[in-house]
Amino acid sequence: MTADNFVVRTPQQLSTLMRAFRKSAGLSQAELATRLGVSRQAISALEREPQSATFDRLMKVWAVLGLEVSLHPAVRKAAPPEQEW
C-alpha cells in the first residue's frame, strides 16, 4: 500500500483497510494474533466487525501494522451558487 491517507466513514471501510494493511505487512491473521497476544479468531472477528472492538484494541492493532490515526474536519463540498432566473 502507498503512503496515502484513507478516509474511513463506515466500519466496512475500516474492515477492508485493516485487512489490506495486514496483508501488505506480510502478516497472516495468526501472525498478527501472536504479536498481539490474542487468538487468530479474535483477529478474524476484528476484521469482520471492527465496530465491536474497543478503541484500545484497534490502536494496538494499528501500532503493530505501523499505522496512526489522524482526525480532521470533514471536507465539505461547497454548495452550488444560486442561480437567478
C-alpha positions in Angstrom: 0.0 0.0 0.0 1.1 3.5 -0.6 1.6 6.4 1.9 -1.8 7.8 1.0 -4.3 8.9 3.5 -7.5 6.9 3.7 -10.9 8.3 4.7 -12.9 5.9 6.8 -16.6 6.7 7.3 -18.0 3.2 7.9 -17.0 0.1 9.8 -16.9 -1.8 6.5 -14.3 0.6 5.1 -12.2 0.1 8.2 -12.6 -3.6 7.9 -11.3 -3.6 4.3 -8.4 -1.3 5.1 -7.3 -3.2 8.1 -7.2 -6.5 6.2 -5.3 -4.8 3.3 -2.7 -3.3 5.6 -2.2 -6.6 7.4 -1.6 -8.4 4.1 0.6 -5.5 2.9 2.7 -6.0 6.1 3.1 -9.7 5.1 1.2 -10.9 8.2 -1.3 -13.7 8.4 -4.1 -13.4 10.9 -2.3 -15.9 13.1 1.0 -13.9 13.0 -0.8 -10.7 13.9 -2.6 -12.5 16.7 0.6 -13.8 18.1 2.1 -10.3 18.1 -0.9 -9.0 19.9 -1.3 -12.0 22.3 -4.8 -12.9 21.1 -6.3 -15.7 19.1 -6.5 -15.9 15.4 -10.2 -16.0 15.8 -10.1 -12.6 17.6 -8.3 -11.1 14.6 -10.8 -12.6 12.2 -13.7 -11.2 14.2 -12.0 -7.8 14.4 -11.5 -7.7 10.7 -15.1 -8.7 10.1 -16.7 -6.4 12.6 -14.2 -3.7 13.7 -17.1 -1.7 15.3 -17.2 -4.5 18.0 -13.6 -3.8 19.1 -12.5 -1.3 21.7 -10.6 1.7 20.6 -7.7 0.5 22.7 -7.7 -2.9 20.8 -7.8 -1.1 17.5 -4.9 1.2 18.5 -2.8 -1.9 19.4 -3.5 -3.5 16.0 -2.7 -0.3 14.2 0.6 0.1 16.1 1.7 -3.4 15.1 0.8 -2.6 11.5 2.7 0.7 11.7 -0.4 2.9 11.3 -1.6 6.0 13.0 -4.9 7.8 13.3 -5.3 11.4 12.3 -8.6 13.2 12.8 -9.5 16.3 10.9 -12.7 18.2 10.0 -14.5 16.6 7.1 -14.1 18.3 3.8 -17.5 19.7 2.8 -18.3 20.4 -0.8 -19.3 24.0 -1.4 -23.0 24.5 -2.2 -23.5 25.4 -5.8 -24.1 29.1 -6.3 -27.7 30.1 -6.5 -28.8 31.0 -10.0 -31.1 33.8 -10.7 -33.7 33.2 -13.3 
